[in-house]
């Protein structure tokens, strides 16, 4: 999954927010959607695998007063082929949580946790690939990131 698609999928979930006039009651937002993907994916050693599949997104959020909690899960079953003709079966998973406060139509503070993993298993003599990404972010009301811990763990074998 390239970073643009990763962040686009993640961002969609957090755009679904009601007007601050509705915050006197608890609001639950439940959503799911899917879309096809057909694009190149570059593994940790630079191998290009052309992947195809369907990405499914499931999310749920609650706004209770000024408190906001969102959870989103994304998964995909993928197939792919590299330039050498090696075929792959892939699995993509992403879990995102965002907790914070929401006031006057904007987040006033939030914490975001992301766990992202993708694995491609060769159906022949090609190497297997696994990549795992973890992030913890804290964002102030003006959008400044005050905590940014990220870790990418690639495994090319």
C-alpha positions, 0 to 999 in steps of 0.5 A: 500500500503506498503512503498516499493510499494509506493516508487517504483511507485513514483520513476518510474516517475522520472527516465524518464529524457532525456539527458542534451543535449536535454534541449535547447528545451521544452520536454514534457513527458506523460505516463500512465501504470497499473499493478495488485496488490495482497498483504497483507496490514496492517491497522493502528491498525495492521489488515491484509487485503489481497488486490487485484486490479489494480493500474493505474499511470498517469503522465506528466512532462515538461523540459523547459531549466533547469526547471523540473516539474512533476506531477503524479497521481496514483489510484486503486480500491481495494477489500480485506478480513481480517482473520475474513472474513470481506470483504472490498472495498478500494480506493487508491489515490496518487498525487506527484509533483516534481519541480526543476532544471536539469543540466548536466544529474542530478537534481541540486535541487528539491522539492517533495510534496506527498499526499497519501490516502487509505480507506477501507470500510467494507461490514459487521460488520468489522471496516473501515480504512482510512490512509492519508500521506502527505510529503514535501521534499527539496533535494540538488544536492548531494541528501541531504534532507534539508526539510523533513516534513511528517505527517501520519493521521490514522483513525481506527474505 
